[in-house]
């Protein structure tokens, strides 16, 4: 993504009732990681579409067991 838009995207994602968190891996190249709950995936996709961002969604599930 255009590095000049990273702060605005972060503002949208975190300000929208804490929809997601954004981690910047390389600002100069616009490489980001967006963490969100699976139930929010469609909303995230719509936001990324509005920003015209190309993306790849990877799923990470961690099962937590009570001890």
MODELLER restraints for C-alpha pairs under 7 A, 6 or more apart:
rsr = mdl.restraints
at = mdl.atoms
rsr.add(forms.Gaussian(group=physical.xy_distance, feature=features.Distance(at['CA:1:A'], at['CA:30:A']), mean=4.67, stdev=0.5))
rsr.add(forms.Gaussian(group=physical.xy_distance, feature=features.Distance(at['CA:1:A'], at['CA:53:A']), mean=5.88, stdev=0.5))
rsr.add(forms.Gaussian(group=physical.xy_distance, feature=features.Distance(at['CA:2:A'], at['CA:30:A']), mean=5.93, stdev=0.5))
rsr.add(forms.Gaussian(group=physical.xy_distance, feature=features.Distance(at['CA:3:A'], at['CA:27:A']), mean=5.80, stdev=0.5))
rsr.add(forms.Gaussian(group=physical.xy_distance, feature=features.Distance(at['CA:3:A'], at['CA:28:A']), mean=6.07, stdev=0.5))
rsr.add(forms.Gaussian(group=physical.xy_distance, feature=features.Distance(at['CA:3:A'], at['CA:29:A']), mean=6.87, stdev=0.5))
rsr.add(forms.Gaussian(group=physical.xy_distance, feature=features.Distance(at['CA:3:A'], at['CA:30:A']), mean=5.07, stdev=0.5))
rsr.add(forms.Gaussian(group=physical.xy_distance, feature=features.Distance(at['CA:10:A'], at['CA:22:A']), mean=5.90, stdev=0.5))
rsr.add(forms.Gaussian(group=physical.xy_distance, feature=features.Distance(at['CA:13:A'], at['CA:19:A']), mean=5.50, stdev=0.5))
rsr.add(forms.Gaussian(group=physical.xy_distance, feature=features.Distance(at['CA:13:A'], at['CA:20:A']), mean=5.32, stdev=0.5))
rsr.add(forms.Gaussian(group=physical.xy_distance, feature=features.Distance(at['CA:13:A'], at['CA:21:A']), mean=6.64, stdev=0.5))
rsr.add(forms.Gaussian(group=physical.xy_distance, feature=features.Distance(at['CA:14:A'], at['CA:20:A']), mean=5.71, stdev=0.5))
rsr.add(forms.Gaussian(group=physical.xy_distance, feature=features.Distance(at['CA:14:A'], at['CA:21:A']), mean=5.99, stdev=0.5))
rsr.add(forms.Gaussian(group=physical.xy_distance, feature=features.Distance(at['CA:19:A'], at['CA:36:A']), mean=6.74, stdev=0.5))
rsr.add(forms.Gaussian(group=physical.xy_distance, feature=features.Distance(at['CA:20:A'], at['CA:34:A']), mean=6.49, stdev=0.5))
rsr.add(forms.Gaussian(group=physical.xy_distance, feature=features.Distance(at['CA:20:A'], at['CA:35:A']), mean=5.51, stdev=0.5))
rsr.add(forms.Gaussian(group=physical.xy_distance, feature=features.Distance(at['CA:20:A'], at['CA:36:A']), mean=4.68, stdev=0.5))
rsr.add(forms.Gaussian(group=physical.xy_distance, feature=features.Distance(at['CA:21:A'], at['CA:34:A']), mean=5.68, stdev=0.5))
rsr.add(forms.Gaussian(group=physical.xy_distance, feature=features.Distance(at['CA:21:A'], at['CA:35:A']), mean=5.26, stdev=0.5))
rsr.add(forms.Gaussian(group=physical.xy_distance, feature=features.Distance(at['CA:21:A'], at['CA:36:A']), mean=6.77, stdev=0.5))
rsr.add(forms.Gaussian(group=physical.xy_distance, feature=features.Distance(at['CA:22:A'], at['CA:32:A']), mean=6.83, stdev=0.5))
rsr.add(forms.Gaussian(group=physical.xy_distance, feature=features.Distance(at['CA:22:A'], at['CA:33:A']), mean=5.73, stdev=0.5))
rsr.add(forms.Gaussian(group=physical.xy_distance, feature=features.Distance(at['CA:22:A'], at['CA:34:A']), mean=4.57, stdev=0.5))
rsr.add(forms.Gaussian(group=physical.xy_distance, feature=features.Distance(at['CA:22:A'], at['CA:35:A']), mean=6.44, stdev=0.5))
rsr.add(forms.Gaussian(group=physical.xy_distance, feature=features.Distance(at['CA:23:A'], at['CA:32:A']), mean=5.68, stdev=0.5))
rsr.add(forms.Gaussian(group=physical.xy_distance, feature=features.Distance(at['CA:23:A'], at['CA:33:A']), mean=5.01, stdev=0.5))
rsr.add(forms.Gaussian(group=physical.xy_distance, feature=features.Distance(at['CA:23:A'], at['CA:34:A']), mean=6.35, stdev=0.5))
rsr.add(forms.Gaussian(group=physical.xy_distance, feature=features.Distance(at['CA:24:A'], at['CA:31:A']), mean=6.31, stdev=0.5))
rsr.add(forms.Gaussian(group=physical.xy_distance, feature=features.Distance(at['CA:24:A'], at['CA:32:A']), mean=4.57, stdev=0.5))
rsr.add(forms.Gaussian(group=physical.xy_distance, feature=features.Distance(at['CA:24:A'], at['CA:33:A']), mean=6.38, stdev=0.5))
rsr.add(forms.Gaussian(group=physical.xy_distance, feature=features.Distance(at['CA:25:A'], at['CA:31:A']), mean=5.48, stdev=0.5))
rsr.add(forms.Gaussian(group=physical.xy_distance, feature=features.Distance(at['CA:25:A'], at['CA:32:A']), mean=5.45, stdev=0.5))
